[in-house]
Amino acid sequence: MSGTGRPADLGVLQALVTETLLALGENPGRNGLLKTPERVAKALAFMTQGYHRDIDQLLNGALFPIEYDEMVIVKDIDFYSMCEHHLLPFYGKVHVGYLPNKKVVGLSKIPRIVDTFARRLQVQERLTVQIAETLKTKLNAHGVGVVVEARHLCMMMRGVEKQNTVAVSSSMLGAFRTQQQTRLEFLKLIRRSGVGTSD
């Protein structure tokens, strides 16, 4: 689940982008492309920064002991990732629920965990499982449920070219897997309209 820990090599990336432009029949020396290799290198480094994040460091000091055993849900977490098959973006929303086991995590940490795994070359199914397994392990939670809904540019811009297709994946662990009532409650709550809106 961890990356190399090595920062992206911007010089190598820039050279490769230049070679790619040449291979496409473009002229990297023309005015509009002069800064493109540098920009693309920085963009790729940003979009894959999750390889260099440490989950334990991210969670440091944000686990709080509490006698609370009802479901905690953070839904509609926006994410952006890169498909490892075509190096094209996929993006959407992540919904997370867990049943605490004598401790809860600071709410802002859940989107940060999502971003840590999304900011890597990914497939949606692996992303879903990594988020769920990390929360289950780090919180020692009674159960974790994760649902990811995403649009994939590799399906929209090329291939089948279907513009309105949404891929949905889920990972249910612990009580979310073994107890149907818990799973159904989670799925019902993530479908409910948000705060300040009508159902």
Stockholm file with secondary structure:
# STOCKHOLM 1.0

chainA/1-199         MSGTGRPADLGVLQALVTETLLALGENPGRNGLLKTPERVAKALAFMTQGYHRDIDQLLNGALFPIEYDEMVIVKDIDFYSMCEHHLLPFYGKVHVGYLPNKKVVGLSKIPRIVDTFARRLQVQERLTVQIAETLKTKLNAHGVGVVVEARHLCMMMRGVEKQNTVAVSSSMLGAFRTQQQTRLEFLKLIRRSGVGTSD
#=GR chainA/1-199 SS CCCCCCCCCHHHHHHHHHHHHHHTTCCTTSGGGTTHHHHHHHHHHHHTGGGGCCHHHHHTTCEEECCCCSCEEEEEEEEEEEETTTSCEEEEEEEEEEECSSEEECTTHHHHHHHHHHSSEECHHHHHHHHHHHHHHHHTCSEEEEEEEEEEHHHHTSTTCCTTCCEEEEEEEEHHHHCHHHHHHHHHHHHSCCTTSCC
#=GC SS_cons         CCCCCCCCCHHHHHHHHHHHHHHTTCCTTSGGGTTHHHHHHHHHHHHTGGGGCCHHHHHTTCEEECCCCSCEEEEEEEEEEEETTTSCEEEEEEEEEEECSSEEECTTHHHHHHHHHHSSEECHHHHHHHHHHHHHHHHTCSEEEEEEEEEEHHHHTSTTCCTTCCEEEEEEEEHHHHCHHHHHHHHHHHHSCCTTSCC
//
